[in-house]
Amino acid sequence: MPHLASRMSNAKASVIMQIAEKAKILKQEGHDIISFSVGVPNFLPAEHVYQAAREALENDNGQYLPGRGEVKLIDAYLKRLERNGFKGFQQKNIASGIGAKHVLYSLLYALVNEGDEILIPTPFWTTYQDIADLIGAQTQHLKCSSQQDYKLTAEQLESAINPKSKVFLFNNPSNPTGMVYSEAEVKAIGDVLEKHDLWIISDDIYNRMVFDDMGFHHLLKTNPALVDRMIIIDSISKSYGMPGWRVGMMAGPESVANAMVTLNSNSITNIPGVVGAAAAAAIEGPQDFADEMCVEFSKKRDLVMQTMARIELVSCPRPQGAFYAFPDISAAFGKHHNGRPVADDVAFSELLLETKGVAVVPGSAFGEEKSIRISYACPTEQLEDGLNRFSEFFNELV
């Protein structure tokens, strides 16, 4: 039997999805499971999104569609960019894909040669490293501890850049930490980037989920000179409750957008028309339902932080965006739960699931082995129950 391609030795299944699947199986077997693992919003899109999909279905002609994305979708995203203060983009600067993950894969495939280096502030979304491994890129993890609120400093970035560096990947608000950069922090990073010839990928998919009047600050606003090297990634998954619809968008230099379209023509061909119509309606239509969910997430964040503050062995910087918390639980390492050792973040997560029925993701999946990720995008009643179980687990450690 022939062998798989050697590159598959670098391919890893998503740790997040593996844990989510394990929690689902346990629940199907009758176990009382609460999942804080996968980042799926606990709401569905508004009715006008479904109506747009129904109308597209009724008018479907079954033909191939533009690889860049239908004009209605591209125009909707251009208006979104303009509302966010990003002017000057045209249709030639935009491309779409099957979710932000697909867009990111195509972008890195187009931008990075084998052996080139990607600079990744750490903790990071697991897919960043997974894609880098698949395409043969090198990565440099810029470690950002809980003591610095998991946020990269300009000094760290300056000292990390070297001749092999090709791409800087910036995620704000952050998955997995929920941290949000201030305008001054963004400006300081932008000032460093202005001095170095790097591609900059700005992963903005949580940009509508910012709390505490923090505001969403972007490198293109603080440092507009970066426009020729800046690529923005966005998605409908989180803000509009549409992860299963799979639409991601990018905005950047014309050459990069065209490269994305070329890759689309040899892979997905195009986004399905019904899906594109629904995405356009979500992006361009009334935003009330998305704004209301942001308020709900901030309230859930407060519940999480109240629990974290009561646990002596936990240190958790206050997230101000997305729907994640990333507590440092390393003070529990070396302790025991019912005679079983808590050796590290993986052992902690396994014990928590097995003894309390609460699924979290070990921080090592995100490059930070001292922590775990909690996704609080679940119904409030489940969140409160899960947080109570989380506290009980710590109370039982010896």
C-alpha positions as CSV (number, residue, x, y, z in Angstrom):
1,M,0.0,0.0,0.0
2,P,1.5,3.4,-0.9
3,H,2.4,5.8,1.9
4,L,0.9,9.1,2.8
5,A,2.8,12.2,1.8
6,S,5.6,13.0,4.2
7,R,4.1,16.4,5.0
8,M,1.3,14.6,6.8
9,S,3.7,13.8,9.6
10,N,3.4,17.5,10.5
11,A,-0.4,17.5,10.4
12,K,-2.2,17.4,13.7
13,A,-5.9,17.3,14.4
14,S,-7.3,20.4,16.3
15,V,-6.8,19.8,20.0
16,I,-9.9,22.0,20.7
17,M,-12.1,19.9,18.4
18,Q,-10.7,16.7,19.9
19,I,-11.7,17.8,23.4
20,A,-15.1,19.1,22.3
21,E,-15.7,15.7,20.6
22,K,-14.7,13.8,23.8
23,A,-17.1,15.9,25.8
24,K,-19.8,15.3,23.3
25,I,-19.3,11.5,23.4
26,L,-19.3,11.5,27.2
27,K,-22.6,13.5,27.2
28,Q,-24.1,11.0,24.7
29,E,-23.1,8.2,27.1
30,G,-25.2,9.8,29.8
31,H,-22.5,11.7,31.7
32,D,-23.4,15.2,33.0
33,I,-21.0,17.3,31.0
34,I,-20.5,21.0,30.7
35,S,-18.2,22.1,27.9
36,F,-16.1,25.2,28.2
37,S,-13.9,23.9,25.3
38,V,-15.0,25.1,21.8
39,G,-15.5,28.7,21.0
40,V,-19.0,28.6,19.5
41,P,-21.4,31.5,20.3
42,N,-24.6,30.3,22.1
43,F,-26.9,32.3,19.8
44,L,-28.1,32.0,16.2
45,P,-28.2,34.8,13.6
46,A,-31.1,37.2,13.3
47,E,-34.1,36.5,11.1
48,H,-33.0,38.8,8.3
49,V,-30.0,36.6,7.7
50,Y,-32.2,33.5,7.2
51,Q,-34.5,35.5,5.0
52,A,-31.6,36.5,2.7
53,A,-30.6,32.8,2.5
54,R,-34.1,31.8,1.6
55,E,-34.3,34.4,-1.1
56,A,-30.9,33.3,-2.5
57,L,-32.1,29.7,-2.6
58,E,-35.3,30.6,-4.4
59,N,-33.3,32.5,-7.1
60,D,-30.5,30.0,-7.4
61,N,-29.3,29.2,-11.0
62,G,-26.9,26.5,-10.0
63,Q,-23.9,28.2,-11.8
64,Y,-20.3,28.8,-10.7
65,L,-19.8,32.0,-8.8
66,P,-16.9,34.5,-8.6
67,G,-13.9,33.1,-6.7
68,R,-13.4,36.5,-5.0
69,G,-16.9,36.4,-3.7
70,E,-20.2,37.7,-5.1
71,V,-20.4,41.4,-5.6
72,K,-23.0,41.8,-2.9
73,L,-20.8,40.1,-0.3
74,I,-17.7,42.1,-1.3
75,D,-19.6,45.4,-1.2
76,A,-21.1,44.5,2.2
77,Y,-17.6,43.9,3.5
78,L,-16.2,47.1,2.0
79,K,-19.0,49.0,3.8
80,R,-18.1,47.2,7.0
81,L,-14.5,48.2,6.6
82,E,-15.5,51.8,6.0
83,R,-17.7,51.8,9.1
84,N,-14.7,50.6,11.0
85,G,-12.7,53.6,9.7
86,F,-10.7,51.8,7.0
87,K,-11.0,53.8,3.8
88,G,-9.4,53.2,0.4
89,F,-10.1,49.6,0.0
90,Q,-11.8,48.5,-3.3
91,Q,-13.1,45.2,-4.7
92,K,-9.7,44.3,-6.0
93,N,-8.4,44.4,-2.4
94,I,-10.9,41.8,-1.1
95,A,-11.3,38.1,-1.2
96,S,-13.4,35.5,0.6
97,G,-13.0,31.9,1.7
98,I,-14.6,29.0,3.6
99,G,-14.1,30.5,7.0
100,A,-11.3,32.5,8.5
101,K,-9.3,29.3,9.0
102,H,-9.3,28.7,5.2
103,V,-8.4,32.3,4.5
104,L,-5.5,32.2,6.9
105,Y,-4.2,28.9,5.4
106,S,-4.4,30.3,1.8
107,L,-2.7,33.6,2.9
108,L,0.2,31.8,4.6
109,Y,0.6,29.5,1.7
110,A,0.8,32.5,-0.7
111,L,3.1,34.6,1.5
112,V,5.6,32.2,3.1
113,N,8.3,30.0,1.6
114,E,9.5,26.9,3.3
115,G,11.9,27.9,6.1
116,D,10.6,31.5,6.4
117,E,9.7,32.6,9.9
118,I,6.3,33.6,11.3
119,L,6.3,35.7,14.4
120,I,3.5,34.6,16.8
121,P,2.6,36.3,20.1
122,T,2.0,33.5,22.6
123,P,-0.5,32.3,23.8
124,F,-1.9,31.9,20.3
125,W,-4.8,30.3,18.5
126,T,-3.8,26.7,17.9
127,T,-4.4,26.8,14.1
128,Y,-1.6,29.3,13.6
129,Q,1.1,26.7,14.5
130,D,-0.8,23.9,12.8
131,I,-0.8,25.7,9.5
132,A,2.8,26.8,9.8
133,D,3.8,23.1,10.3
134,L,1.8,22.0,7.2
135,I,3.4,24.5,4.9
136,G,6.9,24.0,6.3
137,A,7.3,27.5,7.9
138,Q,9.3,28.2,10.9
139,T,7.7,29.9,13.9
140,Q,9.0,32.1,16.7
141,H,6.8,32.2,19.7
142,L,6.9,35.5,21.5
143,K,6.0,34.5,25.1
144,C,3.6,36.8,26.8
145,S,3.0,35.6,30.4
146,S,0.0,36.3,32.7
147,Q,2.2,38.8,34.5
148,Q,2.1,41.0,31.4
149,D,-1.6,40.3,30.8
150,Y,-0.7,37.9,27.9
151,K,0.1,41.0,25.7
152,L,3.1,41.5,23.5
153,T,5.3,44.5,24.1
154,A,7.0,46.6,21.5
155,E,10.4,45.7,23.0
156,Q,9.7,42.0,22.7
157,L,8.8,42.4,19.0
158,E,11.8,44.5,18.2
159,S,14.2,42.0,19.8
160,A,12.5,39.0,18.0
161,I,12.6,40.3,14.4
162,N,15.5,38.8,12.4
163,P,16.4,38.3,8.7
164,K,14.3,35.1,8.5
165,S,11.2,36.8,9.7
166,K,8.5,37.1,7.0
167,V,5.1,37.5,8.7
168,F,3.9,39.0,11.9
169,L,0.6,37.4,13.1
170,F,-1.4,39.7,15.4
171,N,-4.7,38.7,17.0
172,N,-6.7,41.4,18.8
173,P,-8.9,40.7,20.7
174,S,-7.1,37.5,21.5
175,N,-8.1,33.9,21.3
176,P,-7.4,32.3,23.7
177,T,-6.9,35.0,26.3
178,G,-9.7,37.5,25.6
179,M,-7.2,40.3,26.1
180,V,-7.6,43.6,24.2
181,Y,-4.7,46.0,23.3
182,S,-5.1,49.6,24.1
183,E,-4.5,52.3,21.5
184,A,-1.0,53.1,23.0
185,E,0.0,49.4,23.0
186,V,-1.1,49.0,19.4
187,K,0.8,52.2,18.4
188,A,4.0,51.0,20.0
189,I,3.8,47.7,18.1
190,G,3.0,49.6,14.9
191,D,6.0,51.9,15.4
192,V,8.3,48.8,15.5
193,L,6.7,47.3,12.4
194,E,7.2,50.5,10.4
195,K,10.9,49.9,10.7
196,H,10.9,46.3,9.3
197,D,9.8,44.9,6.0
198,L,7.3,42.2,7.2
199,W,3.9,41.1,6.1
200,I,1.4,41.8,8.8
201,I,-1.7,39.6,9.2
202,S,-4.2,41.1,11.6
203,D,-6.7,38.6,12.8
204,D,-9.7,40.7,13.7
205,I,-12.5,38.2,13.9
206,Y,-13.4,39.3,17.5
207,N,-13.3,43.0,16.7
208,R,-17.0,43.5,17.5
209,M,-16.7,41.8,20.9
210,V,-15.0,44.4,23.1
211,F,-16.1,45.3,26.6
212,D,-15.7,48.0,29.3
213,D,-15.6,50.8,26.7
214,M,-12.2,49.6,25.8
215,G,-12.6,50.3,22.1
216,F,-11.1,48.4,19.2
217,H,-7.8,49.8,18.1
218,H,-6.1,48.8,14.9
219,L,-2.6,49.0,13.5
220,L,-4.0,50.6,10.3
221,K,-5.4,53.5,12.4
222,T,-2.4,54.1,14.6
223,N,0.1,53.4,11.8
224,P,-1.5,53.9,8.4
225,A,1.9,53.7,6.7
226,L,1.6,49.9,7.1
227,V,-1.2,49.7,4.6
228,D,0.9,48.2,1.8
229,R,1.9,45.3,4.0
230,M,-1.3,44.8,6.1
231,I,-3.8,42.0,5.6
232,I,-7.0,42.0,7.6
233,I,-8.9,38.8,8.3
234,D,-12.5,38.8,9.5
235,S,-15.3,36.3,9.8
236,I,-19.0,35.9,10.4
237,S,-18.6,33.1,12.8
238,K,-18.3,34.8,16.2
239,S,-20.1,38.1,16.0
240,Y,-23.1,36.8,14.2
241,G,-23.5,33.3,15.6
242,M,-22.7,31.7,12.3
243,P,-19.6,29.4,12.7
244,G,-21.2,26.6,10.6
245,W,-21.9,28.9,7.7
246,R,-18.1,29.1,7.0
247,V,-17.4,32.5,5.5
248,G,-14.1,34.4,6.1
249,M,-13.0,37.6,4.5
250,M,-9.7,39.3,3.8
251,A,-8.7,42.8,2.9
252,G,-5.2,43.7,1.8
253,P,-2.9,44.6,-1.1
254,E,-4.3,43.8,-4.5
255,S,-1.5,41.3,-5.2
256,V,-2.4,39.3,-2.0
257,A,-6.1,39.3,-2.7
258,N,-5.4,38.1,-6.3
259,A,-3.3,35.3,-4.9
260,M,-6.1,34.3,-2.7
261,V,-8.5,34.2,-5.6
262,T,-6.1,32.1,-7.6
263,L,-5.9,29.6,-4.8
264,N,-9.6,29.6,-4.6
265,S,-9.9,28.8,-8.3
266,N,-7.8,25.6,-7.6
267,S,-9.5,24.5,-4.4
268,I,-13.0,25.7,-3.4
269,T,-13.8,27.5,-6.7
270,N,-16.3,29.8,-4.8
271,I,-18.4,30.3,-1.7
272,P,-21.9,28.9,-2.2
273,G,-24.4,31.6,-3.2
274,V,-26.8,30.9,-0.3
275,V,-24.0,31.2,2.2
276,G,-22.6,34.3,0.7
277,A,-26.1,36.0,0.7
278,A,-26.5,35.2,4.4
279,A,-23.1,36.5,5.2
280,A,-23.7,39.7,3.3
281,A,-27.0,40.2,5.2
282,A,-25.3,39.7,8.5
283,I,-22.4,42.1,7.7
284,E,-24.6,44.8,6.2
285,G,-27.9,44.4,7.9
286,P,-29.1,45.6,11.4
287,Q,-26.4,45.0,14.0
288,D,-28.7,45.1,17.1
289,F,-28.7,41.4,17.8
290,A,-24.9,41.2,17.6
291,D,-24.5,44.3,19.9
292,E,-26.9,42.7,22.4
293,M,-24.9,39.5,22.5
294,C,-21.7,41.5,23.2
295,V,-23.4,42.9,26.3
296,E,-24.4,39.4,27.3
297,F,-20.9,38.1,26.9
298,S,-19.5,40.9,29.1
299,K,-21.9,39.9,31.8
300,K,-20.8,36.3,31.5
301,R,-17.2,37.5,31.7
302,D,-18.0,39.1,35.0
303,L,-19.4,35.8,36.3
304,V,-16.2,34.1,35.3
305,M,-14.0,36.7,36.9
306,Q,-16.0,36.6,40.2
307,T,-15.3,32.9,40.4
308,M,-11.6,33.2,39.5
309,A,-11.1,35.9,42.2
310,R,-12.4,33.5,44.9
311,I,-9.9,30.7,44.0
312,E,-6.6,31.3,45.8
313,L,-4.6,29.0,43.4
314,V,-5.8,30.9,40.2
315,S,-4.4,34.0,38.6
316,C,-6.5,35.3,35.7
317,P,-5.9,38.6,33.9
318,R,-9.3,40.3,33.2
319,P,-10.3,39.7,29.6
320,Q,-11.9,42.6,27.8
321,G,-13.1,40.9,24.6
322,A,-14.1,37.8,22.8
323,F,-15.6,35.1,25.1
324,Y,-12.6,33.5,26.6
325,A,-10.7,33.5,29.9
326,F,-7.2,32.1,30.3
327,P,-6.5,31.5,34.0
328,D,-3.0,30.6,35.2
329,I,-3.6,27.4,37.2
330,S,0.1,26.4,37.6
331,A,-0.2,26.9,41.4
332,A,-2.2,23.7,41.4
333,F,0.6,21.6,39.8
334,G,2.0,19.1,42.3
335,K,-1.2,18.9,44.3
336,H,-3.6,15.9,44.2
337,H,-7.3,15.3,43.6
338,N,-8.6,12.2,45.3
339,G,-5.1,10.8,45.3
340,R,-4.4,11.5,41.6
341,P,-1.6,14.0,40.9
342,V,-2.1,17.3,39.0
343,A,1.1,17.1,37.1
344,D,0.5,19.8,34.5
345,D,-2.2,21.5,32.4
346,V,-3.2,18.4,30.6
347,A,-3.5,16.3,33.8
348,F,-5.6,19.2,35.3
349,S,-7.9,19.2,32.3
350,E,-8.4,15.5,32.3
351,L,-9.1,15.3,36.0
352,L,-11.5,18.2,35.8
353,L,-13.4,16.5,33.0
354,E,-13.4,13.0,34.6
355,T,-14.3,14.1,38.1
356,K,-16.5,17.2,37.6
357,G,-17.7,16.8,34.0
358,V,-16.2,20.2,33.0
359,A,-14.3,20.3,29.7
360,V,-11.6,23.0,29.2
361,V,-8.7,23.2,26.8
362,P,-5.1,22.8,28.2
363,G,-3.0,25.9,27.8
364,S,-0.2,24.0,26.2
365,A,-2.4,23.7,23.0
366,F,-2.0,27.5,22.8
367,G,1.7,27.6,23.7
368,E,1.3,28.3,27.4
369,E,1.4,25.2,29.6
370,K,0.7,27.1,32.8
371,S,-2.9,27.9,31.9
372,I,-6.2,26.6,30.6
373,R,-8.8,28.2,28.3
374,I,-12.3,28.6,29.3
375,S,-14.9,29.5,26.7
376,Y,-17.9,31.1,28.4
377,A,-20.0,31.1,25.2
378,C,-22.7,28.9,26.7
379,P,-26.1,29.5,28.4
380,T,-25.8,31.4,31.7
381,E,-27.3,28.5,33.7
382,Q,-24.6,26.1,32.4
383,L,-21.9,28.6,32.9
384,E,-22.8,29.1,36.6
385,D,-23.0,25.3,37.1
386,G,-19.7,24.8,35.4
387,L,-18.0,27.5,37.4
388,N,-19.3,26.0,40.7
389,R,-17.9,22.7,39.7
390,F,-14.6,24.4,38.8
391,S,-14.4,25.9,42.3
392,E,-15.3,22.6,43.9
393,F,-12.4,20.9,42.1
394,F,-9.9,23.4,43.6
395,N,-11.5,23.0,47.1
396,E,-10.8,19.3,46.9
397,L,-7.1,19.7,46.0
398,V,-4.5,18.7,48.7
